[in-house]
Amino acid sequence: MQFIGVRDFRNKSVAIWKKLKAQKELVITSNGKPVALLSAVNESDLEQSLKALRRSKAMIAFEVLQKKAAHSGLSRMSLSDINEEIRRHRRSQRG
């Protein structure tokens, strides 16, 4: 996977679009840290791609919850605990 700095993304957009077409995915970085994933899509698979991305993010959040529960010795968390963890995770993802 190729990494592209925000400055290059802004200044060399035509070259970036060509790379995206060939690579299918690019990682956008700011100060050397990944901040976004650019993924090639087309009209016919846009909805499926969005669903897959959202499903993946939900699974990551679920795995984080499982690890926290296991680490803290909890075998079960209440629904309110789970919802609070989801809110925290979403806030942390927004930056």
VENRA-V24861 format. One record per residue. N is the residue number from 1. NEAR is the number of other C-alpha atoms within 12 Angstrom. Layout:
n->[N	N]
near->[NEAR	NEAR]
//
This chain:
n->[1	2	3	4	5	6	7	8	9	10	11	12	13	14	15	16	17	18	19	20	21	22	23	24	25	26	27	28	29	30	31	32	33	34	35	36	37	38	39	40	41	42	43	44	45	46	47	48	49	50	51	52	53	54	55	56	57	58	59	60	61	62	63	64	65	66	67	68	69	70	71	72	73	74	75	76	77	78	79	80	81	82	83	84	85	86	87	88	89	90	91	92	93	94	95]
near->[16	19	26	31	24	24	16	18	24	16	13	15	16	13	15	29	23	16	23	25	17	15	18	19	22	27	27	26	21	17	12	14	14	18	19	20	21	26	25	23	19	13	10	10	13	14	13	14	17	18	13	14	18	14	14	14	18	17	15	18	26	20	18	20	29	22	18	20	19	14	12	12	11	15	13	17	20	13	11	11	17	22	16	16	24	24	16	17	22	17	12	11	14	10	8]
//
